[in-house]
Amino acid sequence: MRVVLAIAAKDLRQRLRDRSAWVIVFLAPVLISALMALAFNNNDEFRANLGIVDLDRGPAAAGLTQVLESRELRGTVQVRSYDAEAAARRAVDAGDVHAAIVLPKGFTESLHGGSAAPVRVLDSVDYGLQAQLARAVTESYVAQVNADRLSVVTAVSAGAPQSDIPRLAARAALLRLPEQVRAQGLPDDPLKVISYFGPSMGMFFVLFTVGFGARGYFIEQQQGTLDRIAAAPVGRGALLIGKSVSTFVYSLAGLATVTLVSWLAFDAAWADPLGVAALSVAMAVCVVCLTALVIALVRTEQQAQGLSSILVFALVLLGGNFVFASGTTPLIRRLALFTPNGWALRGFTDLGTGVRGWDAVGTPLLGIAAFSAVVIAVTALLLRLRRTP
């Protein structure tokens, strides 16, 4: 055991003397996480600044404006009025409003059976969700007005006197469609951007440790260091374990640094610190396994550098380190299940939304363990084939 620790300590001292190792594993992920926290600060709530152009000047158009300015939408929607469509278009293009609703002349008449140009929404490619909200509110309002009209017409057709139409219309205006979509808050806590991208960037840069470890192995092989150690009464097993321990400690230290800084400096939140520790340990073990795989696949330092770079970028692109998993295609979300970092990010996402214990990290840990087991099996097979004459 003393020999294993001595080998691990020697490797760690060598890495800590390398300034690029400090930058890549400790400094870079913290800086990028900080930039993301600053870029997305206070942007976790949806807002829509909508313009409205009332060319109708009728009661139906005024009613839609009242809906947009209602108490239910007050915290989400802000409304600005414009006299002409051209002015609203300029405001949308300049970013003064996210989208604009143009109510054409004859809008009120069209709701009473006449014909008029349809309502148009002026949108911007930068604010697609806000434009969808404007369309949804407009369509919902028109549907509600039509439902009110239908209820009054039905009552009159059934025998209600014409003199009761104002009273029936007033009562119908208080009704709501039998099927509606209502916004309901999830029981989970909102996921902070830093709670996702902090560990995401930590894993991204820690995966570069695979290249450091593999390159270091071949450098020592070229220098004859490995042969001298193997000739000593320590055994090759102790040598491999010692190098694995140094890679594990180095990787875990990088992940711990990023998560701690994200928590202390940028208010990242995870429901279960033990779950964060478990995911970090699992990823550090996986880095050790990937390092061994690269060493088993290549023959030179240059090959190790090239293969490890390809492996790292393939994992982070498929695993969702650069974008939220929900923002990718279904195919990418399925492929992320074949990556250890993809599973780890699922665990960090659950922890960031208030899920605790095994419910948050159980399945991700099993996914990372399965990936590591496959890598170990492939590495053992490659080493066995390499020894076969």
C-alpha positions in Angstrom: 0.0 0.0 0.0 2.9 2.3 0.8 4.3 1.8 -2.7 0.9 2.5 -4.3 0.6 5.8 -2.4 4.2 6.7 -3.3 3.5 6.2 -7.0 0.2 8.1 -6.8 1.9 11.0 -5.0 4.7 11.1 -7.6 2.2 11.4 -10.4 0.2 14.1 -8.6 3.3 16.2 -8.0 4.1 16.0 -11.7 0.7 17.1 -12.7 0.6 19.9 -10.2 3.8 21.3 -11.6 2.1 21.5 -15.0 0.4 24.9 -15.2 -1.8 23.8 -18.1 -3.2 21.1 -15.8 -4.2 23.8 -13.2 -5.9 25.9 -15.9 -7.8 23.1 -17.6 -9.1 21.2 -14.6 -9.4 23.9 -11.9 -9.4 27.4 -13.4 -11.2 27.1 -16.8 -14.4 25.3 -15.5 -14.8 27.8 -12.7 -14.4 30.8 -15.1 -16.8 29.4 -17.7 -19.4 28.4 -15.0 -19.1 32.0 -13.6 -19.7 33.5 -17.1 -22.8 31.3 -17.5 -24.1 32.3 -14.1 -23.6 36.0 -14.9 -25.1 35.6 -18.4 -28.3 33.9 -17.2 -28.6 35.7 -13.9 -32.3 36.6 -13.2 -33.4 35.1 -16.5 -35.1 32.1 -14.9 -38.6 33.7 -15.2 -40.5 34.1 -18.5 -41.4 37.6 -19.6 -43.2 38.8 -22.7 -43.3 42.5 -23.8 -46.1 42.6 -26.3 -47.2 45.5 -28.5 -50.8 45.9 -29.6 -52.1 47.8 -32.6 -55.9 48.4 -32.3 -57.2 49.3 -35.8 -60.7 48.1 -34.9 -61.6 50.5 -32.0 -64.4 48.2 -31.1 -65.4 46.5 -27.8 -64.0 43.1 -28.8 -60.5 44.7 -29.4 -60.7 46.5 -26.2 -61.6 43.3 -24.4 -58.5 41.6 -25.7 -56.4 44.4 -24.5 -58.0 44.1 -21.1 -57.2 40.3 -21.1 -53.5 41.0 -21.8 -53.4 43.6 -19.0 -55.4 41.4 -16.6 -54.2 40.4 -13.1 -53.5 36.8 -14.2 -51.0 38.0 -16.8 -49.6 41.0 -15.0 -46.4 39.2 -13.8 -45.7 37.8 -17.3 -47.0 40.1 -19.9 -46.4 43.9 -20.4 -48.4 45.7 -23.1 -47.5 48.7 -25.2 -50.0 50.3 -27.6 -49.1 51.5 -31.1 -51.1 53.5 -33.5 -49.9 51.9 -36.7 -48.6 48.5 -37.8 -45.5 50.0 -39.2 -44.6 51.4 -35.8 -45.1 48.1 -34.1 -43.0 46.4 -36.7 -40.1 48.8 -36.1 -40.5 48.2 -32.3 -40.3 44.4 -32.8 -37.3 44.7 -35.1 -35.5 47.0 -32.6 -36.3 44.6 -29.7 -38.4 47.2 -27.8 -41.2 44.5 -27.7 -40.9 40.8 -28.2 -44.0 40.5 -30.5 -47.0 42.7 -31.5 -50.6 41.8 -32.1 -52.4 43.6 -34.9 -56.2 43.8 -34.5 -57.6 44.7 -38.0 -60.5 46.9 -38.7 -63.7 44.9 -38.5 -62.3 42.6 -35.8 -65.4 43.1 -33.6 -67.7 42.6 -36.5 -66.0 39.4 -37.5 -66.8 37.9 -34.1 -70.5 38.6 -34.8 -70.6 36.7 -38.0 -69.0 39.3 -40.4 -65.8 38.9 -42.4 -62.6 40.7 -41.6 -58.9 40.2 -42.0 -57.5 37.8 -39.4 -55.5 38.9 -36.4 -51.8 39.0 -37.2 -48.8 38.6 -34.8 -45.6 40.4 -35.7 -42.8 38.2 -34.4 -39.0 38.0 -34.2 -36.8 35.0 -34.6 -35.2 35.9 -31.2 -38.4 35.7 -29.2 -40.3 32.7 -30.6 -41.9 31.8 -27.3 -43.3 35.2 -26.7 -44.9 35.2 -30.2 -46.4 31.8 -29.4 -47.8 33.3 -26.2 -49.4 36.2 -28.1 -51.0 33.8 -30.6 -52.3 31.5 -27.8 -53.9 34.4 -25.8 -55.5 35.8 -29.0 -56.9 32.4 -30.1 -58.1 31.6 -26.6 -59.9 35.0 -26.4 -61.6 34.6 -29.8 -62.6 31.0 -28.8 -64.1 32.3 -25.5 -66.1 35.1 -27.3 -67.4 32.6 -29.8 -68.4 30.2 -27.0 -70.3 33.1 -25.3 -72.1 34.0 -28.5 -73.0 30.3 -29.1 -74.5 30.0 -25.6 -76.7 33.1 -26.1 -77.9 31.9 -29.5 -78.7 28.5 -28.1 -80.7 30.0 -25.3 -82.7 32.2 -27.7 -83.3 29.2 -30.1 -84.6 27.2 -27.1 -87.3 29.9 -26.4 -85.7 32.6 -24.4 -87.2 36.0 -25.2 -85.2 38.6 -27.2 -85.5 41.0 -24.2 -83.3 38.6 -22.2 -80.4 38.8 -24.6 -78.5 41.5 -22.7 -78.9 39.6 -19.4 -77.9 36.3 -21.0 -74.9 37.9 -22.7 -73.7 39.3 -19.3 -74.1 35.8 -17.7 -72.3 34.2 -20.6 -69.4 36.6 -20.3 -68.8 35.1 -16.8 -68.5 31.6 -18.1 -65.3 29.8 -19.2 -64.7 27.1 -21.7 -65.2 23.6 -20.1 -61.6 22.6 -21.1 -58.8 25.0 -20.4 -55.0 24.8 -19.8 -54.0 26.3 -16.5 -50.4 27.0 -15.5 -49.6 24.9 -12.4 -46.3 25.1 -10.6 -44.3 21.8 -10.4 -43.6 20.5 -6.9 -39.9 20.6 -7.7 -37.7 23.6 -7.2 -36.8 25.6 -10.3 -33.4 24.5 -11.8 -30.8 27.2 -11.6 -28.6 27.6 -14.6 -25.4 27.4 -12.5 -26.7 24.2 -10.8 -26.6 22.5 -14.2 -23.7 24.2 -16.0 -21.4 24.2 -12.9 -21.0 20.4 -12.8 -21.4 20.2 -16.6 -18.3 22.3 -17.2 -16.5 20.5 -14.4 -17.1 17.2 -16.1 -16.2 18.6 -19.5 -12.7 19.7 -18.4 -12.1 16.8 -16.0 -12.6 14.5 -19.0 -9.4 16.0 -20.4 -7.6 14.2 -17.6 -8.0 11.1 -19.8 -5.5 12.7 -22.2 -3.1 13.8 -19.4 -3.0 10.3 -17.9 -2.5 8.5 -21.2 0.1 10.9 -22.4 2.0 10.7 -19.1 2.0 6.9 -19.4 3.7 6.9 -22.8 6.1 9.7 -21.9 7.3 7.6 -18.9 7.5 4.6 -21.1 9.7 6.4 -23.6 11.9 7.7 -20.8 12.3 4.2 -19.3 10.6 5.1 -16.0 8.1 2.4 -16.3 10.7 -0.3 -17.0 12.7 0.8 -13.9 9.7 0.7 -11.7 8.7 -2.6 -13.1 12.2 -4.0 -12.4 11.9 -2.9 -8.8 10.3 -5.3 -6.3 6.9 -3.5 -6.5 5.1 -5.3 -9.3 3.3 -3.9 -12.3 0.0 -4.2 -10.5 1.1 -1.7 -7.8 2.3 0.6 -10.6 -1.1 0.5 -12.4 -3.0 1.0 -9.1 -0.9 3.9 -8.1 -1.4 5.7 -11.4 -5.1 5.0 -11.2 -5.3 6.5 -7.7 -3.5 9.7 -8.9 -5.9 10.0 -11.8 -8.9 9.4 -9.5 -7.7 12.0 -6.9 -6.9 14.6 -9.6 -10.3 14.2 -11.3 -12.3 14.2 -8.0 -10.4 17.4 -6.9 -11.4 19.1 -10.1 -15.1 18.2 -9.8 -15.1 19.1 -6.1 -13.6 22.5 -6.8 -16.2 23.5 -9.4 -19.2 22.3 -7.4 -17.9 24.1 -4.2 -17.2 27.4 -6.1 -20.6 27.1 -7.8 -22.3 26.7 -4.5 -20.4 29.3 -2.4 -19.9 32.0 -5.0 -22.9 31.6 -7.4 -25.6 30.2 -5.2 -25.9 26.8 -6.9 -28.3 24.5 -5.1 -28.5 20.8 -4.9 -30.9 19.0 -2.5 -28.5 16.3 -1.3 -24.8 17.0 -0.8 -24.1 13.2 -0.5 -25.7 12.7 -3.9 -23.4 15.3 -5.4 -20.4 13.6 -3.8 -21.6 10.2 -5.1 -21.9 11.4 -8.7 -18.5 13.1 -8.5 -16.9 9.9 -7.2 -18.6 7.8 -9.9 -17.4 10.2 -12.7 -13.8 10.2 -11.3 -13.8 6.4 -11.4 -15.1 6.5 -15.0 -12.2 8.8 -15.9 -9.8 6.2 -14.6 -11.5 3.5 -16.8 -11.4 5.7 -19.9 -7.7 6.5 -19.3 -7.0 2.8 -19.2 -9.0 2.2 -22.4 -7.0 4.9 -24.3 -3.7 3.4 -23.2 -4.9 0.0 -24.3 -5.9 1.2 -27.7 -2.9 3.3 -28.8 0.8 3.0 -29.0 2.3 6.5 -28.9 1.8 9.8 -27.0 0.5 11.5 -30.2 -2.1 8.8 -30.7 -3.1 9.0 -27.1 -3.6 12.8 -27.4 -5.7 12.5 -30.6 -7.9 9.6 -29.4 -8.6 11.2 -26.0 -9.6 14.5 -27.7 -12.0 12.7 -30.0 -13.4 10.7 -27.1 -13.9 13.7 -24.8 -15.8 15.8 -27.4 -17.9 12.9 -28.5 -19.0 12.3 -24.9 -19.7 16.0 -24.1 -21.6 16.6 -27.3 -23.8 13.5 -26.8 -24.1 13.9 -23.1 -25.5 17.4 -23.1 -22.7 19.3 -21.4 -23.2 22.4 -23.7 -27.1 22.4 -23.8 -29.9 21.3 -21.6 -31.0 17.8 -22.5 -34.6 19.1 -22.9 -33.4 21.4 -25.7 -32.0 18.6 -27.9 -33.7 16.1 -30.3 -35.2 12.8 -29.0 -32.3 11.0 -30.7 -29.7 12.9 -28.8 -31.5 12.4 -25.6 -31.5 8.6 -26.2 -27.8 8.7 -27.2 -27.0 10.6 -23.9 -28.0 7.5 -22.0 -24.9 5.8 -23.4 -22.6 8.3 -21.9 -21.5 8.6 -18.2 -21.7 12.4 -18.2 -25.2 12.3 -19.7 -26.3 10.1 -16.7 -24.4 12.3 -14.2 -26.1 15.5 -15.6 -29.5 13.8 -15.1 -28.6 13.2 -11.5 -27.4 16.8 -11.0 -30.6 18.1 -12.6 -32.8 16.1 -10.2 -30.7 17.2 -7.3 -31.0 20.8 -8.5 -34.8 20.5 -8.6 -35.2 19.3 -5.1 -35.1 15.5 -5.5 -33.1 13.7 -2.7 -31.4 10.5 -2.1 -31.6 7.4 -4.2 -34.5 8.8 -6.2 -32.1 11.4 -7.7 -28.8 9.5 -8.1 -29.7 5.8 -8.0 -30.4 5.4 -11.7 -27.6 7.7 -12.8 -25.1 5.9 -10.6 -26.2 2.6 -12.1 -25.8 4.0 -15.6 -22.3 5.3 -14.9 -21.4 2.0 -13.3 -22.6 0.1 -16.4 -20.6 2.3 -18.7 -17.5 1.9 -16.6 -17.9 -1.9 -16.5 -18.2 -2.1 -20.3 -15.0 0.1 -20.6 -13.2 -2.1 -18.2 -14.2 -5.3 -20.0 -13.1 -3.9 -23.4 -9.8 -2.7 -21.9 -9.1 -6.1 -20.4 -9.9 -7.8 -23.7 -7.5 -5.4 -25.6 -4.7 -5.9 -23.1 -5.1 -9.7 -23.4 -5.0 -9.6 -27.2 -1.9 -7.4 -27.0 -0.1 -10.0 -25.0 -1.2 -12.8 -27.3 1.7 -13.5 -29.8 
